[in-house]
Amino acid sequence: MTIKPDKHVFRRETVTLRCEIQGGGDTEWTYSWYKNDYKLYREHKTQEFSLSSVRNEDSGDYTCRGWRSSGTQSSEISDAVTLTVSGECVNVADTLVSVSPSRWLTEGDSVTLSCEVKHSSTGWTFSWYTFTSYRDSRGFIRYNRELLSDSSRGSGGSYTLSPVTLNQTGVYVCRAERRVFHTEYSKLQPLWITGEEIKHC
């Protein structure tokens, strides 16, 4: 059995379970679905079963079984897939940022920033921002996040600067999105870039 978008989802998302019968051939099947070994609803004619607007109590172990339409034969119970439903937002501690090879760089180096969502790997898109502070007209410190226009909004969470320049010294943050959901901004990731070393003869 497979599950989309992920085994770890958030309240109000839609989850789709799919039952695959090996060697099922072209025979028509009906499908039974179970949660924690208790049967859910009626049999279904389709291989997929969706849970809309999931809640915390939808967490559990899901299995399925196929029955030939004649009712004379059934498949074995599938392996269990564990669904975990969490709150409606991913907190900052669950958005992980790393930098390779180092946050201390020399002008002309290459660096890759990586962003991932802890315990939930699929279906996310990522955006990168620079994080700056400034004083307003009353002397209060304010913060500003500016979206990097060339940052990836694809499924990968990597953002590469190559070659780095002095004006890219700064603080970077990322945020992940999945349909109507998004994480908080990640912890701050500073980069320090110094001038190119001058080699003396």
MARROVO-862623 format. One record per atom (N, C-alpha, C): residue in one letter; z, y, x. Coordinates in steps of 0.05 Angstrom, whole numbers, padded with zeros to 5 digits, always signed. Layout:
N
aZYX
...
***
This chain:
201
m+00000-00024+00017
m+00000+00000+00000
m+00000+00025+00018
t-00014+00045+00009
t-00015+00070+00023
t-00004+00093+00006
i+00003+00115+00019
i+00015+00137+00005
i+00003+00163+00015
k-00003+00182-00002
k-00013+00209+00005
k+00003+00230-00010
p+00008+00253+00003
p-00002+00262+00029
p+00015+00251+00052
d+00040+00242+00046
d+00058+00233+00068
d+00081+00218+00055
k+00096+00203+00072
k+00120+00190+00062
k+00143+00209+00058
h+00141+00232+00071
h+00162+00253+00069
h+00149+00277+00055
v+00157+00282+00030
v+00145+00304+00015
v+00167+00323+00005
f+00159+00343-00009
f+00178+00363-00019
f+00177+00366-00049
r+00199+00374-00061
r+00200+00376-00090
r+00176+00391-00101
r+00166+00381-00124
r+00143+00393-00138
r+00116+00386-00127
e+00115+00371-00105
e+00090+00361-00095
e+00081+00337-00112
t+00055+00330-00109
t+00044+00307-00122
t+00039+00285-00102
v+00048+00261-00108
v+00045+00238-00089
v+00027+00217-00102
t+00009+00206-00087
t-00009+00186-00097
t-00005+00160-00081
l+00001+00138-00095
l+00003+00112-00083
l-00022+00096-00089
r-00031+00081-00069
r-00055+00065-00073
r-00050+00036-00065
c-00057+00018-00083
c-00052-00011-00079
c-00078-00024-00069
e-00077-00037-00046
e-00101-00050-00035
e-00095-00081-00035
i-00114-00096-00046
i-00111-00125-00047
i-00131-00137-00028
q-00121-00150-00007
q-00139-00162+00013
q-00153-00186+00001
g-00180-00187+00004
g-00195-00209-00007
g-00197-00209-00037
g-00193-00185-00049
g-00193-00184-00078
g-00221-00187-00090
g-00241-00182-00073
g-00269-00185-00083
g-00275-00165-00105
d-00295-00174-00121
d-00304-00156-00143
d-00289-00161-00169
t-00269-00179-00168
t-00255-00186-00193
t-00239-00161-00203
e-00239-00158-00229
e-00223-00136-00241
e-00194-00142-00239
w-00178-00123-00231
w-00149-00126-00228
w-00135-00105-00245
t-00111-00112-00253
t-00093-00092-00263
t-00069-00091-00244
y-00055-00069-00243
y-00035-00065-00222
y-00008-00058-00234
s+00012-00070-00223
s+00040-00064-00230
s+00053-00049-00207
w+00070-00029-00214
w+00083-00013-00194
w+00113-00015-00197
y+00126-00016-00174
y+00155-00020-00174
y+00169+00001-00156
k+00192+00010-00164
k+00209+00027-00148
k+00236+00013-00145
n+00244+00008-00120
n+00269-00006-00114
n+00271-00032-00130
d+00248-00046-00132
d+00245-00072-00145
d+00246-00071-00176
y+00247-00046-00187
y+00245-00044-00216
y+00217-00035-00225
k+00207-00047-00245
k+00179-00041-00254
k+00177-00014-00266
l+00156+00001-00258
l+00151+00027-00269
l+00129+00027-00290
y+00135+00036-00314
y+00115+00040-00334
y+00098+00015-00340
r+00075+00020-00351
r+00056-00002-00358
r+00038-00009-00335
e+00023-00031-00337
e+00003-00037-00317
e-00019-00016-00317
h-00031-00013-00294
h-00053+00006-00291
h-00079-00008-00285
k-00101+00002-00295
k-00127-00010-00288
k-00138+00001-00262
t-00127+00022-00252
t-00137+00034-00227
t-00118+00028-00204
q-00129+00030-00179
q-00114+00024-00156
q-00094+00045-00148
e-00096+00069-00160
e-00079+00091-00153
e-00060+00098-00175
f-00036+00106-00166
f-00015+00114-00185
f-00003+00140-00174
s-00002+00161-00191
s+00007+00187-00181
s+00034+00195-00194
l+00050+00207-00177
l+00076+00219-00186
l+00072+00249-00184
s+00073+00263-00207
s+00069+00292-00207
s+00096+00306-00205
s+00095+00329-00191
s+00119+00346-00189
s+00144+00330-00183
v+00144+00316-00160
v+00165+00297-00154
v+00192+00312-00151
r+00213+00297-00156
r+00241+00306-00153
r+00255+00289-00133
n+00280+00297-00126
n+00295+00282-00106
n+00299+00253-00115
e+00303+00249-00141
e+00309+00222-00151
e+00284+00204-00150
d+00261+00215-00144
d+00237+00198-00140
d+00237+00185-00112
s+00256+00192-00095
s+00258+00179-00069
s+00264+00149-00073
g+00253+00133-00056
g+00259+00104-00058
g+00237+00087-00046
d+00240+00061-00049
d+00220+00042-00038
d+00201+00033-00060
y+00175+00037-00055
y+00155+00031-00075
y+00138+00007-00066
t+00132-00010-00085
t+00115-00034-00080
t+00095-00036-00103
c+00075-00053-00099
c+00056-00058-00121
c+00048-00088-00121
r+00035-00096-00142
r+00024-00123-00145
r+00000-00122-00163
g-00020-00137-00156
g-00045-00138-00172
g-00046-00164-00188
w-00057-00161-00213
w-00060-00184-00231
w-00089-00186-00239
r-00101-00210-00237
r-00128-00213-00247
r-00129-00208-00277
s-00150-00196-00286
s-00152-00188-00314
s-00148-00212-00333
s-00155-00236-00323
s-00152-00260-00339
s-00122-00267-00342
g-00105-00256-00325
g-00077-00261-00326
g-00069-00288-00313
t-00088-00301-00300
t-00083-00328-00289
t-00073-00327-00260
q-00076-00304-00247
q-00069-00303-00218
q-00059-00276-00211
s-00040-00275-00193
s-00030-00249-00183
s-00029-00249-00153
s-00030-00225-00142
s-00027-00222-00113
s+00003-00224-00105
e+00008-00224-00080
e+00036-00222-00071
e+00045-00193-00074
i+00071-00189-00074
i+00082-00162-00075
i+00075-00149-00048
s+00067-00124-00049
s+00060-00109-00024
s+00085-00104-00008
d+00080-00096+00018
d+00102-00086+00034
d+00111-00060+00022
a+00137-00054+00025
a+00148-00029+00013
a+00140-00005+00029
v+00135+00017+00015
v+00132+00043+00027
v+00155+00061+00018
t+00169+00072+00037
t+00192+00089+00030
t+00184+00118+00027
l+00189+00129+00003
l+00184+00157-00003
l+00210+00173-00001
t+00209+00195+00014
t+00232+00213+00016
t+00224+00240+00005
v+00239+00250-00014
v+00234+00276-00026
v+00256+00295-00018
s+00248+00318-00006
s+00267+00338+00004
s+00265+00363-00012
g+00280+00383-00004
g+00280+00409-00018
g+00253+00423-00016
e+00251+00446-00029
e+00225+00459-00033
e+00215+00474-00008
c+00231+00474+00013
c+00222+00489+00037
c+00232+00474+00061
v+00217+00476+00083
v+00225+00464+00108
v+00239+00485+00124
n+00264+00479+00133
n+00278+00501+00147
n+00269+00503+00176
v+00279+00524+00189
v+00268+00531+00215
v+00274+00509+00236
a+00296+00494+00232
a+00303+00473+00251
a+00283+00450+00250
d+00267+00448+00229
d+00248+00426+00226
d+00220+00433+00235
t+00216+00458+00244
t+00190+00466+00255
t+00193+00468+00285
l+00181+00450+00300
l+00185+00447+00329
l+00162+00460+00344
v+00169+00476+00364
v+00150+00489+00381
v+00154+00480+00410
s+00133+00474+00424
s+00134+00467+00452
s+00112+00481+00467
v+00115+00483+00493
v+00095+00497+00510
v+00089+00480+00534
s+00064+00478+00542
s+00056+00462+00565
s+00034+00478+00581
p+00036+00479+00607
p+00056+00466+00624
p+00082+00481+00627
s+00083+00507+00623
s+00107+00523+00628
s+00105+00549+00613
r+00128+00561+00606
r+00127+00588+00594
r+00126+00610+00615
w+00129+00602+00641
w+00127+00621+00663
w+00099+00617+00675
l+00082+00637+00673
l+00054+00634+00680
l+00044+00656+00699
t+00023+00650+00713
t+00009+00670+00729
t-00017+00677+00716
e-00025+00702+00717
e-00050+00710+00705
e-00073+00691+00714
g-00089+00682+00695
g-00110+00663+00701
g-00104+00634+00695
d-00077+00628+00691
d-00070+00601+00683
d-00079+00595+00655
s-00075+00570+00647
s-00079+00561+00619
s-00052+00551+00608
v-00048+00556+00582
v-00024+00546+00570
v-00030+00538+00541
t-00017+00517+00532
t-00020+00508+00504
t+00006+00508+00490
l+00007+00521+00467
l+00030+00521+00449
l+00026+00500+00428
s+00046+00485+00422
s+00043+00464+00401
s+00065+00467+00380
c+00056+00462+00355
c+00074+00465+00332
c+00073+00440+00316
e+00096+00430+00307
e+00096+00406+00290
e+00119+00408+00270
v+00116+00393+00248
v+00136+00392+00228
v+00151+00366+00231
k+00177+00368+00236
k+00194+00344+00242
k+00194+00326+00217
h+00191+00300+00222
h+00192+00279+00201
h+00169+00280+00181
s+00149+00298+00185
s+00128+00300+00165
s+00102+00308+00180
s+00084+00289+00185
s+00063+00294+00204
s+00036+00301+00192
t+00031+00295+00166
t+00004+00297+00156
t+00001+00319+00135
g-00023+00329+00133
g-00030+00347+00111
g-00023+00376+00116
w-00012+00383+00140
w-00004+00410+00146
w-00027+00426+00160
t-00028+00452+00155
t-00044+00470+00171
t-00025+00489+00184
f-00034+00500+00207
f-00016+00516+00224
f-00028+00544+00230
s-00010+00564+00231
s-00018+00591+00238
s+00001+00601+00260
w-00009+00617+00278
w+00007+00628+00300
w+00008+00658+00298
y+00032+00668+00306
y+00037+00697+00304
y+00050+00707+00330
t+00046+00732+00336
t+00062+00745+00357
t+00085+00759+00342
f+00108+00760+00355
f+00133+00770+00343
f+00142+00794+00360
t+00143+00817+00349
t+00151+00841+00364
t+00173+00856+00350
s+00189+00871+00365
s+00210+00888+00354
s+00204+00917+00360
y+00213+00935+00344
y+00209+00964+00348
y+00232+00979+00334
r+00235+01004+00341
r+00254+01022+00328
r+00240+01040+00308
d+00251+01040+00283
d+00239+01058+00263
d+00248+01086+00267
s+00240+01104+00249
s+00246+01133+00252
s+00276+01139+00251
r+00291+01120+00240
r+00321+01124+00237
r+00335+01110+00260
g+00320+01098+00278
g+00333+01085+00301
g+00341+01056+00297
f+00334+01045+00274
f+00341+01017+00268
f+00319+00999+00280
i+00328+00976+00291
i+00309+00956+00302
i+00296+00940+00279
r+00270+00940+00279
r+00255+00925+00260
r+00238+00904+00274
y+00229+00884+00259
y+00213+00863+00270
y+00186+00860+00256
n+00166+00853+00271
n+00140+00851+00260
n+00126+00825+00270
r+00113+00811+00252
r+00097+00787+00259
r+00068+00793+00254
e+00052+00789+00274
e+00023+00794+00271
e+00008+00768+00274
l-00008+00761+00254
l-00024+00736+00255
l-00045+00738+00276
l-00046+00717+00293
l-00067+00716+00314
l-00093+00707+00300
s-00113+00724+00299
s-00137+00719+00284
s-00152+00694+00294
d-00148+00687+00319
d-00162+00664+00330
d-00145+00639+00331
s-00122+00640+00318
s-00105+00616+00317
s-00116+00596+00298
s-00111+00571+00304
s-00123+00549+00288
s-00109+00547+00261
r-00125+00544+00240
r-00114+00538+00214
r-00122+00509+00206
g-00130+00494+00226
g-00138+00466+00221
g-00113+00448+00220
s-00119+00422+00221
s-00097+00403+00219
s-00081+00401+00244
g-00093+00409+00267
g-00078+00408+00292
g-00060+00432+00295
g-00037+00428+00308
g-00019+00450+00311
g-00019+00463+00339
s-00041+00460+00354
s-00042+00470+00381
s-00057+00497+00383
y-00047+00514+00400
y-00060+00540+00405
y-00061+00544+00435
t-00085+00546+00446
t-00089+00548+00475
t-00098+00576+00483
l-00085+00586+00504
l-00093+00611+00517
l-00104+00605+00544
s-00130+00611+00549
s-00142+00604+00574
s-00167+00622+00579
p-00166+00637+00601
p-00144+00641+00619
p-00125+00662+00608
v-00099+00661+00614
v-00080+00680+00604
v-00083+00707+00619
t-00076+00728+00604
t-00077+00755+00616
t-00050+00768+00613
l-00045+00789+00628
l-00019+00802+00628
l-00011+00811+00600
n-00030+00821+00584
n-00023+00832+00558
n-00017+00810+00537
q-00019+00784+00546
q-00010+00763+00528
q+00019+00754+00532
t+00032+00768+00551
t+00061+00765+00553
t+00074+00772+00526
g+00092+00756+00516
g+00104+00763+00490
g+00118+00739+00478
v+00125+00742+00453
v+00139+00721+00438
v+00121+00711+00416
y+00120+00684+00414
y+00102+00672+00394
y+00118+00655+00375
v+00108+00654+00350
v+00120+00636+00330
v+00098+00623+00314
c+00104+00601+00301
c+00084+00587+00284
c+00096+00582+00257
r+00078+00577+00238
r+00087+00569+00211
r+00067+00548+00201
a+00077+00528+00187
a+00060+00507+00176
a+00058+00510+00146
e+00035+00502+00135
e+00031+00504+00106
e+00019+00478+00096
r+00027+00470+00072
r+00015+00447+00058
r+00013+00454+00028
r-00011+00460+00020
r-00016+00469-00008
r+00003+00492-00014
v+00020+00490-00035
v+00036+00513-00043
v+00061+00516-00026
f+00066+00498-00007
f+00090+00498+00009
f+00085+00509+00037
h+00106+00520+00048
h+00104+00529+00076
h+00132+00526+00088
t+00132+00523+00114
t+00157+00523+00129
t+00166+00551+00134
e+00191+00554+00143
e+00200+00579+00154
e+00185+00583+00180
y+00186+00608+00190
y+00175+00612+00217
y+00192+00597+00238
s+00178+00587+00258
s+00192+00572+00279
s+00211+00589+00295
k+00226+00576+00312
k+00242+00591+00332
k+00223+00605+00351
l+00233+00626+00363
l+00217+00643+00380
l+00210+00628+00406
q+00184+00631+00414
q+00175+00619+00439
q+00164+00640+00457
p+00179+00649+00478
p+00169+00670+00495
p+00150+00659+00517
l+00131+00676+00525
l+00114+00670+00548
l+00116+00694+00567
w+00120+00688+00593
w+00120+00709+00613
w+00097+00705+00632
i+00081+00725+00635
i+00057+00724+00652
i+00058+00745+00673
t+00056+00737+00698
t+00057+00756+00721
t+00029+00759+00732
g+00026+00780+00749
g+00000+00785+00761
g-00009+00762+00780
e-00035+00760+00784
e-00045+00739+00801
e-00035+00743+00829
e-00027+00721+00841
e-00016+00722+00869
e-00038+00730+00888
i-00031+00747+00907
i-00050+00755+00928
i-00044+00739+00953
k-00065+00724+00962
k-00061+00707+00985
k-00069+00723+01010
h-00052+00723+01030
h-00057+00738+01055
h-00068+00718+01076
c-00087+00728+01092
c-00099+00711+01113
c-00079+00709+01136
***
